[in-house]
Amino acid sequence: MGALSIWHWLILLVVVALVFGTSKLKNVGKDLGGAIKGFKEGMKEAQDEFEDKPVAKESSIEKK
């Protein structure tokens, strides 16, 4: 028992498709893809903003 085989996943996929219908699943997939795309764009903007900030220069303390 334990892990599900490929046949279990295929049967589960067919049952879900029958219950929700393929158009509903298509909309869910489209919404999920849009959310992932938005998340990636947000992460890229944050990374660009982080890289654009100037690095604080070292203090002018003289080493003896």
C-alpha positions as CSV (number, residue, x, y, z in Angstrom):
1,M,0.0,0.0,0.0
2,G,1.5,3.4,0.8
3,A,2.2,5.4,-2.2
4,L,-0.3,5.8,-5.1
5,S,0.7,4.2,-8.4
6,I,0.2,5.9,-11.8
7,W,-3.1,4.0,-12.2
8,H,-4.5,5.5,-9.0
9,W,-3.6,9.0,-10.2
10,L,-5.2,8.4,-13.6
11,I,-8.4,7.1,-12.1
12,L,-8.5,10.1,-9.7
13,L,-8.0,12.5,-12.6
14,V,-10.9,10.9,-14.5
15,V,-13.2,11.1,-11.5
16,V,-12.2,14.8,-10.9
17,A,-12.8,15.5,-14.6
18,L,-16.3,13.9,-14.4
19,V,-17.2,15.7,-11.2
20,F,-16.1,19.2,-12.1
21,G,-16.1,19.0,-15.9
22,T,-13.2,19.9,-18.2
23,S,-14.2,23.6,-18.6
24,K,-14.1,24.1,-14.8
25,L,-10.7,22.5,-14.6
26,K,-9.5,24.6,-17.5
27,N,-10.6,27.8,-15.7
28,V,-8.8,26.6,-12.5
29,G,-5.7,25.9,-14.5
30,K,-5.8,29.3,-16.2
31,D,-6.3,31.0,-12.8
32,L,-3.4,29.1,-11.2
33,G,-1.2,29.9,-14.2
34,G,-2.0,33.6,-13.8
35,A,-1.3,33.5,-10.1
36,I,2.1,31.8,-10.7
37,K,2.9,34.4,-13.4
38,G,2.0,37.3,-11.1
39,F,4.1,35.8,-8.3
40,K,7.1,35.4,-10.6
41,E,6.7,39.0,-11.9
42,G,6.5,40.3,-8.3
43,M,9.6,38.4,-7.3
44,K,11.5,39.8,-10.3
45,E,10.4,43.3,-9.5
46,A,11.6,42.9,-5.9
47,Q,14.9,41.4,-7.1
48,D,15.4,44.3,-9.5
49,E,14.6,46.8,-6.8
50,F,17.0,45.2,-4.4
51,E,19.8,45.2,-7.0
52,D,19.2,48.8,-8.0
53,K,19.7,50.2,-4.5
54,P,23.2,51.6,-4.0
55,V,25.3,49.7,-1.6
56,A,26.3,51.7,1.5
57,K,30.0,52.7,1.2
58,E,32.4,51.7,3.8
59,S,33.1,54.2,6.5
60,S,36.2,56.3,6.2
61,I,37.8,55.0,9.4
62,E,41.5,54.7,8.9
63,K,43.1,51.4,9.9
64,K,46.1,51.7,12.1
